[in-house]
Amino acid sequence: MSLVAVQREIEKWEPEDQDRLAATLSVLRLKRNPEHAAELAERLADRDPNHWLTLDELKRRLASE
């Protein structure tokens, strides 16, 4: 099964099932890349709003990737 076929199938799922899959994939990614886990923990602990991204900033960054 191709990745595109999997993506199309997942789009048909209930939101709760999509969320469970997203959580599973996140855990797998964290296990695969400990540096990602450390950066995520650091960002979550950062309470300085000056370091946070606005939704518009996030959209711009994602669009440029």
N, C-alpha and C positions, 0 to 999 in steps of 0.2 A: 504494500500500500504506500502510495506516495505521500509526502508531507502535505501537499495541497489537498489531497483526498481526506487526510486526517483533519486538517483545518476546516474543511467544509462540513465534515461530520460533527465536529465540536460546536460549530455555529448553531446546529440544530438542538443541542443539549439544553436542558434547563439551567438557569443561572447558577443554582446551587451546585450542580455537577461541574459546571465550568470553573467555579471557585475552588472546588476540591482538587480538580486537575491542576489549576494554577498553583495551589499550595504544594502539591506533590512535586511539580516541576521546580518550584522555588527551593524546596528542600534538597532535591537532587543537585541543583546548581550550587547551593551552599556547600554541599559535601564535596563537590568536584573542585571548587575554588575557595579555599579557606581565606584568601586575601579579600575576596568579595564579601564574605561573611564579616570580616573585621571592619571593612569600610562601611558596610551597612549598619553594624552596631554603633560605630562612631557617629554616623550621620543621625541615627535615631536618638542618640544621647545628646546631640547638639541642641541646646535650648535657645540659642541666639538667633532671633528671627532674621538678622542681617545675613545669615548664611543659608537661609531657606530660599528655594526657587518658587517664583510665582507660577501659576498655571501657564501664563503666556510665555514665560522664559522656558519652561519645560517644553512647550509645543515648538518653540523656535529651535531648541537643541535637537529635539527628535526629528524635525523636518530637515535639519542640516546633516543628519547621519546617513 
